Amino acid sequence: MKIALVSDAWYPQVNGVVRTLQAVRQELRRKGHRVYMITPDRFMTVPCPTYPEIRLAIGGQTKVAHMLDRLGPDAVHVATEGPLGYAARRWCVRRRFPFTTAYHTNFPEYIELRTGIPEDWLFEVVRRFHAPAAGVLVATPTLQSQLARRGFRNLRLWTRGVDVSRFRPDLRTDLGYPGPVMLYVGRVAVEKNLEAFLEVDRPGTKLVVGDGPAMTDLQRRYPEVRFLGVRQGEDLARIYASSDVFVFPSKTDTFGLVMLEALASGIPVAAYRVPGPLDVVGPGGFGTEAVRADGPVGVLDDDLGAAIDGALALDRRACRPYAEGYSWSNCADLFLRHLALTGRSGSVSVAA
């Protein structure tokens, strides 16, 4: 199958969307499919307002249409609601070409936090973006239910995976910090609710891996925290495995791929009792009953400090088997099944 994957999120960005698309692309190619990426690195870009680290493509309407015309894809998947996503959506709608989209990020909530624009207004804009899609791929049952209540249609479950060959407990070493070591990995931005973690008063060392617009301010306000910047590859895997608990303070993430990376590394998760953590490590997760029998792999609590205390007391040996229940191969197979449902002869309900 010839698949066009369109995304406004791509390298050098480092986030769950980019890691997911890269892993799925690799799996699809391994399975014999031809995958063509339409991403910002092929266009002129400008900084995203309030988040200059993210570059947005400009002048993409005509160029994206020409790319898709030349490619003649069997399937089009639009991963993001950005300029390139809108350009690909327009191409598909005008040609009545069935396509899928994905709801990776709670942009309405993020934008409200940054600008004060009510999220209800923004959800209507995002709903209209996804309305013509033959399938809207979502990561968890909780998110599926939430979006259905907001009028989204054609929602399809598409879970995530983790590279268990890269993230491993046997990489554990002494990082040289007083323990317990409490780790956060992700964007350093207001929507990640990172302050809730940094405000927790517990002995030990807090590590923050990542970068973002809130970095300078948080470094100034929390000098006792170790801000390690962006880490990748085995360096990142070693930090995961060498920590004692992974803290996930976000209340807006749709999934939280970093939680799976932590579990594959053999460390339990502490998080709020909210969508994302509830689906990944809580009773609503995708793990099999056999995996669950190994014991809990995280603690969710409305008090993040209590969640950290509880997670530190868990048996780390349960974490790795749980993470092994997720694979990128299964993730890619699900993706393909949703693409196959659209078919080139399917119909598209036009919603401008």
C-alpha positions in Angstrom: 0.0 0.0 0.0 1.2 3.5 -0.8 0.5 5.7 2.3 0.8 9.4 2.7 1.4 10.5 6.3 0.9 14.2 6.8 2.1 15.8 10.1 2.9 19.3 11.3 4.9 17.7 14.1 8.3 16.2 13.0 12.0 16.4 13.8 13.7 18.2 15.3 10.7 18.3 17.7 10.9 15.6 20.3 7.5 14.6 21.6 5.1 11.7 21.7 3.5 12.5 18.3 6.9 12.5 16.5 8.0 9.3 18.3 4.7 7.6 17.5 4.8 8.5 13.8 8.5 7.5 13.4 7.9 4.1 15.0 4.8 3.4 13.0 6.5 4.5 9.8 9.3 2.0 10.5 6.9 -0.8 11.2 4.8 -0.1 8.1 7.9 -0.2 5.9 9.0 -3.4 7.6 5.7 -4.8 6.7 6.3 -3.9 3.0 4.2 -0.7 2.7 5.5 2.5 1.1 5.2 5.4 3.4 5.6 9.0 2.2 6.0 11.7 4.9 4.7 15.3 4.3 6.3 17.2 7.2 7.5 20.8 7.9 11.1 20.0 7.0 10.1 20.1 3.3 8.7 23.7 3.6 9.6 27.2 4.7 8.6 27.6 8.3 7.8 30.3 10.9 7.9 30.0 14.7 4.6 28.9 16.3 3.1 31.8 18.4 3.8 31.3 22.2 6.0 28.2 21.3 8.8 29.3 19.0 10.6 25.9 19.3 7.8 24.5 17.1 8.1 25.5 13.4 4.9 25.9 11.3 5.0 25.3 7.5 3.9 28.3 5.3 2.7 28.3 1.7 1.7 24.6 1.9 -1.7 24.5 0.3 -0.5 24.3 -3.3 2.6 22.3 -2.6 0.8 19.7 -0.5 -1.7 19.3 -3.3 1.0 18.8 -5.9 2.8 16.3 -3.7 -0.4 14.2 -3.2 -1.3 14.5 -6.9 2.1 13.2 -7.9 2.1 10.5 -5.3 -1.3 9.0 -6.1 -1.6 7.5 -2.6 -3.8 4.5 -1.7 -4.4 6.0 1.7 -3.9 9.4 3.4 -3.5 9.9 7.1 -3.6 13.4 8.6 -1.9 13.4 12.0 -2.2 17.0 13.1 -4.6 19.9 12.9 -1.9 22.4 11.7 -1.2 24.1 8.3 -0.1 20.9 6.6 -3.0 18.9 8.1 -5.4 21.5 6.8 -3.8 21.4 3.3 -4.1 17.6 3.1 -7.6 17.7 4.5 -8.6 20.2 1.8 -7.1 18.0 -1.0 -9.0 14.9 0.3 -12.3 16.7 0.7 -12.1 18.4 -2.8 -11.4 15.0 -4.4 -13.8 13.1 -2.2 -10.8 10.9 -1.2 -11.4 9.0 2.1 -8.8 9.8 4.7 -8.2 9.2 8.4 -7.1 11.7 11.1 -5.7 11.4 14.6 -6.5 13.3 17.8 -3.0 13.3 19.4 -3.1 16.5 21.4 -5.6 18.4 23.5 -5.0 21.6 21.6 -8.2 23.3 22.9 -7.1 22.9 26.5 -3.5 23.9 25.7 -4.5 27.1 23.9 -6.9 28.1 26.7 -4.0 27.8 29.2 -1.8 30.0 27.0 -4.3 32.5 25.7 -7.5 32.4 27.7 -9.6 31.6 24.7 -12.4 29.2 26.0 -11.8 25.6 25.1 -15.4 25.1 24.1 -14.9 27.4 21.2 -11.7 25.7 20.2 -13.2 22.2 20.4 -15.8 23.2 17.9 -13.0 24.3 15.5 -11.2 21.0 16.0 -14.4 19.0 15.7 -15.1 20.6 12.3 -11.5 19.8 11.2 -12.0 16.0 11.9 -15.7 15.9 10.7 -15.0 14.7 7.1 -12.6 11.9 8.2 -13.7 8.3 7.6 -11.9 7.5 10.9 -10.6 9.7 13.8 -7.9 7.7 15.6 -7.7 8.1 19.4 -5.3 6.5 21.8 -7.6 5.5 24.7 -11.2 4.6 25.5 -11.5 7.5 27.9 -10.5 10.0 25.2 -12.9 8.3 22.8 -15.8 8.8 25.2 -14.9 12.4 25.9 -14.7 13.3 22.2 -18.0 11.5 21.5 -19.7 13.6 24.1 -18.4 16.7 22.2 -19.9 15.5 18.9 -16.9 13.8 17.3 -17.9 10.9 15.0 -16.2 7.9 13.5 -13.8 7.5 16.4 -11.4 4.5 16.3 -9.2 3.2 19.0 -5.5 3.2 18.2 -3.2 2.4 21.1 0.5 3.1 21.3 3.7 1.0 21.6 7.1 1.2 23.2 10.6 0.1 22.1 11.4 -2.5 24.7 14.7 -3.2 23.1 15.8 0.4 23.9 14.2 1.0 27.2 15.4 -1.7 29.6 15.9 -2.2 33.4 19.4 -3.6 32.8 20.7 -0.1 32.0 20.2 0.9 35.6 23.3 2.6 37.2 24.1 5.1 39.9 23.4 8.6 38.6 25.2 10.1 41.6 22.1 11.9 43.0 20.7 11.5 46.5 17.7 9.1 46.3 15.0 8.5 45.7 15.4 9.9 42.2 12.0 11.2 40.8 12.0 11.7 37.1 10.0 13.7 34.6 10.5 13.5 30.8 8.6 15.7 28.4 8.1 19.2 27.2 8.8 21.9 29.8 5.6 23.9 29.1 2.6 25.2 31.0 0.2 22.6 29.7 2.4 19.8 31.3 1.5 21.1 34.9 5.2 20.5 35.8 5.0 22.9 38.8 2.7 20.4 40.6 5.6 18.0 40.6 8.3 20.6 41.4 6.2 21.8 44.4 6.0 18.4 46.0 8.1 18.4 49.2 9.8 15.0 49.4 13.4 14.0 50.1 15.6 12.9 47.2 16.3 14.4 43.8 13.9 15.7 41.1 15.2 15.3 37.5 13.6 17.1 34.6 14.5 15.8 31.1 13.3 18.0 28.2 13.1 21.5 27.0 10.4 24.1 26.3 9.2 27.7 26.8 8.9 27.4 30.6 12.5 26.2 31.1 14.2 29.5 32.1 11.4 30.4 34.5 11.3 27.1 36.2 15.1 26.8 36.5 15.1 30.2 38.3 12.3 29.3 40.6 13.4 25.8 41.5 17.2 25.8 41.7 17.3 22.5 43.7 15.8 20.6 40.7 18.2 19.1 38.2 17.2 20.2 34.7 19.1 17.9 32.3 17.8 19.3 29.0 16.9 17.1 26.0 18.4 13.6 26.2 18.0 10.9 23.6 18.9 7.3 22.7 20.8 5.2 25.3 21.5 8.3 27.4 17.8 8.8 27.9 17.2 5.1 28.5 19.9 5.0 31.1 18.3 7.9 33.0 14.9 6.2 32.9 16.3 2.9 34.3 18.4 4.6 36.9 15.5 6.6 38.5 13.2 5.3 41.2 9.8 6.7 40.1 8.4 8.4 37.0 6.2 11.4 37.8 3.6 12.4 35.2 1.9 15.6 36.4 0.0 16.4 33.2 -3.8 16.6 33.4 -4.3 17.2 29.6 -2.2 14.6 27.8 -4.2 12.2 25.6 -1.9 9.2 26.3 1.5 9.8 27.7 4.0 7.6 25.8 6.7 8.4 28.3 4.8 6.4 30.9 5.3 3.3 28.8 9.0 4.1 28.3 9.4 4.4 32.1 7.6 1.1 32.7 9.7 -0.7 30.1 12.7 0.7 32.0 11.5 -0.9 35.2 10.3 2.1 37.1 6.7 2.7 38.4 4.5 5.7 37.5 3.0 8.3 39.8 0.3 10.5 38.3 -3.0 12.1 38.8 -6.2 10.1 38.4 -7.0 11.6 35.0 -7.4 10.4 31.4 -4.1 9.2 30.0 -2.7 7.7 33.2 -6.1 6.0 33.9 -5.9 4.3 30.5 -2.2 3.5 30.5 -1.5 2.3 34.0 -5.0 2.3 35.6 -7.8 -0.3 35.4 -8.7 1.0 31.9 -5.3 0.2 30.4 -4.7 -2.1 27.4 -2.6 -4.6 29.3 -3.8 -8.2 29.4 -5.1 -9.9 32.5 -2.0 -12.1 32.6 0.2 -9.0 32.7 -2.0 -7.3 35.3 -1.5 -10.4 37.5 2.1 -9.4 38.1 0.9 -6.5 40.2 0.3 -2.7 40.0 2.7 -0.6 38.0 1.7 2.8 39.1 -0.3 4.8 41.7 -2.8 7.4 40.7 -4.0 9.9 43.3 -5.5 13.4 43.4 -2.5 14.2 45.7 0.6 13.9 43.5 2.8 13.5 46.6 0.8 10.6 47.8 1.0 9.0 44.4 4.8 9.3 44.5 5.0 7.8 47.9 2.8 4.9 46.8 4.7 4.3 43.6 8.0 4.2 45.4 6.6 1.3 47.5 5.6 -0.8 44.5 7.5 -3.9 43.2 9.5 -2.7 40.2 9.6 -6.2 38.8 5.9 -5.8 37.6 6.7 -2.8 35.4 8.7 -4.5 32.6 6.2 -7.3 31.9 3.4 -4.8 31.7 5.2 -2.6 29.2 5.9 -5.7 27.1 2.1 -6.0 26.5 2.5 -2.9 24.2 4.3 -3.2 20.8 4.8 -0.9 17.9 4.0 -3.9 15.6 0.5 -4.2 17.0 0.2 -0.4 16.9 1.0 -0.4 13.2 -1.4 -3.3 12.5 -4.2 -1.3 14.1 -3.3 1.7 12.0 -3.5 -0.4 8.9 -6.9 -1.9 9.8 -8.3 1.6 10.2 -6.8 2.7 6.9 -8.2 -0.3 5.2 -11.7 0.6 6.5 -11.7 3.8 4.5 -11.0 2.3 1.1 -10.5 4.4 -2.0 -14.1 3.9 -3.0 -15.5 5.1 0.3 -17.5 8.3 0.7 -16.5 11.5 2.4 -19.0 13.8 4.1 -17.8 17.3 3.1 -17.5 19.7 6.0 -15.6 22.9 5.0 
